[in-house]
């Protein structure tokens, strides 16, 4: 009896892995499809493709790149969800004369609330599925915005939609066997979501008086993207510094941040590309993050030496 040909998905694997496991993987896909139906078979094929691509790119759980990406998830998910929630809420508020034109793209925003909710509940498989919907929604929203709001609307919303799409790609690319399902990871997600989402939402719906001319004022609200660019570095500075302080190469990473932020002040022009003058603030916060990381690493090193001396 001849051996059936390997399933087409196994061709994505590196050659060495394909030679050893192609037959086993093909047999497993065939059995899942026969026993549980075509939908289950298609999901298994998607999982196989994802695993093969992670092996190809070095983002599997056995390599540093994959482990680093997994450690970024408790930050990526709440940041994307906080921005998405704010944009969903703001769109339903009657516009003021000075409000920026923000297209309504719920296909890109709403799935992130599901991603965060499932992640906080420890249901990471469902969170990854919602991230796939968020990626699809962001991609579909680009032509929709062009159709409904024209070229100007697309220009104003492109960066946000592309950023949310990249965030969804990070969630999908991370190794599924390293989910942020621990108590510490879920607490981190909840704290970042609250620390960023609450002031972002409140600031975006609060009406204030803005000077509109000589001796005249008008009602205005802060642009959500402006607040997001200012608040996000401030909220993430401390957790980033603590993470680097615990890292093996913490001093090197901190030095790179400090040096990079100093170089960013050199008037080469790229900081001016950040909208709303957020580039200068970003460089300052990055510098502060490096300093805090160095201080934390020093405190940790001294504490470890004292413990080693006490036990020795």
KEVOLO-890193 format. One line per 8 residues: for each residue y, z, x of C-alpha. Coordinates in steps of 0.25 Angstrom, whole numbers. Example, Ala and Ser with C-alpha at 12.3 -4.5 7.8 and 13.67 -1.06 7.14 Angstrom:
BEGIN
-18,31,49  -4,29,55 $
***
This chain:
BEGIN
0,0,0  13,-4,6  24,6,8  36,3,-1  49,-1,6  59,10,9  70,13,-1  83,6,2 $
90,19,3  82,22,16  89,11,23  102,19,24  95,30,33  95,29,48  83,21,53  76,33,59 $
77,41,46  73,29,38  60,26,46  55,41,44  60,43,29  62,30,22  48,30,16  49,45,11 $
63,43,5  59,30,-2  47,37,-8  56,48,-13  66,39,-19  55,32,-26  48,44,-31  62,50,-36 $
65,37,-44  51,37,-50  50,51,-54  65,54,-58  71,40,-62  81,31,-56  93,40,-56  85,50,-48 $
81,39,-38  95,34,-37  100,48,-34  89,50,-23  93,36,-17  108,41,-17  103,54,-10  95,46,0 $
107,37,3  116,49,5  106,55,15  105,42,23  120,40,24  122,55,29  111,52,39  118,39,43 $
132,46,44  128,59,50  132,67,38  119,73,35  117,88,35  110,88,49  122,83,56  136,89,59 $
143,79,51  136,82,38  137,97,40  152,95,42  153,87,29  145,97,21  155,108,26  167,100,21 $
162,99,7  167,113,2  181,108,6  180,94,1  175,97,-13  185,107,-17  197,99,-11  193,87,-19 $
191,95,-31  204,102,-31  212,89,-29  203,82,-40  206,93,-50  221,93,-48  222,78,-50  214,79,-62 $
223,90,-68  236,84,-64  233,70,-70  233,77,-84  247,83,-82  258,75,-88  265,68,-76  279,73,-71 $
289,63,-65  286,66,-51  271,67,-52  264,58,-43  255,47,-50  241,52,-49  230,43,-55  220,50,-64 $
206,48,-58  197,58,-64  185,50,-59  189,55,-45  193,69,-48  184,75,-59  171,74,-51  177,83,-40 $
178,94,-50  163,92,-52  160,92,-37  167,105,-35  161,112,-47  147,108,-43  149,112,-29  154,125,-33 $
142,127,-41  133,124,-30  128,111,-36  131,101,-24  122,90,-29  130,89,-42  143,90,-33  139,78,-25 $
136,70,-37  150,73,-42  156,70,-28  149,56,-30  156,55,-44  169,59,-37  168,48,-26  165,37,-37 $
176,42,-45  186,41,-34  181,27,-30  182,23,-44  196,29,-46  202,20,-35  202,7,-43  205,15,-56 $
217,20,-51  221,7,-46  219,1,-60  226,13,-68  237,16,-58  239,4,-50  241,3,-35  251,14,-34 $
242,24,-41  230,20,-32  239,22,-20  243,36,-25  229,40,-28  220,33,-18  220,44,-7  216,54,-17 $
205,46,-23  200,42,-9  200,56,-4  192,61,-16  182,50,-13  181,54,1  179,68,-3  167,64,-12 $
161,56,-1  161,68,8  154,76,-3  144,65,-4  142,63,11  140,78,14  125,82,16  120,86,2 $
110,96,9  123,104,14  129,107,1  141,116,0  133,125,-10  134,138,-2  142,150,-7  152,148,4 $
154,133,2  156,135,-13  166,146,-11  174,137,-1  174,126,-12  179,136,-23  190,142,-14  195,128,-9 $
195,123,-23  203,135,-28  213,135,-16  216,120,-17  214,117,-32  222,128,-38  235,126,-30  233,111,-31 $
231,111,-46  242,121,-49  252,114,-40  249,100,-46  252,104,-60  264,113,-58  277,108,-62  289,111,-52 $
303,106,-52  306,95,-41  320,90,-37  321,76,-42  336,74,-39  349,81,-36  350,93,-45  337,89,-53 $
323,93,-54  311,87,-61  297,92,-64  286,89,-54  272,92,-49  266,92,-36  257,80,-33  242,85,-32 $
240,77,-20  252,83,-13  247,97,-16  233,93,-12  237,88,2  245,101,4  236,111,-1  222,106,4 $
225,108,19  230,122,16  218,126,8  208,121,18  215,126,31  208,140,31  194,135,27  194,124,37 $
199,134,48  188,144,44  177,133,45  182,128,59  182,143,64  167,144,60  164,130,66  157,129,80 $
168,120,85  179,127,78  189,128,89  188,113,92  190,109,77  202,118,76  208,112,89  206,98,83 $
213,103,71  225,109,78  226,97,88  225,87,77  236,94,68  245,94,80  243,80,83  246,77,68 $
260,82,69  262,71,80  271,60,72  261,49,72  263,47,57  250,50,51  254,63,45  264,56,37 $
253,49,30  249,61,22  256,61,9  266,72,5  269,76,19  255,83,19  252,79,33  260,89,40 $
254,100,32  240,95,35  243,95,50  248,110,49  237,115,41  227,108,50  233,115,62  233,128,55 $
218,126,52  215,124,66  222,136,71  215,145,60  202,139,64  204,143,79  208,157,75  196,158,66 $
186,153,77  192,163,87  191,175,77  176,170,75  173,169,89  178,183,93  171,189,81  158,182,86 $
160,187,100  162,201,95  149,201,87  141,195,98  146,206,108  143,217,98  129,212,95  127,209,110 $
***
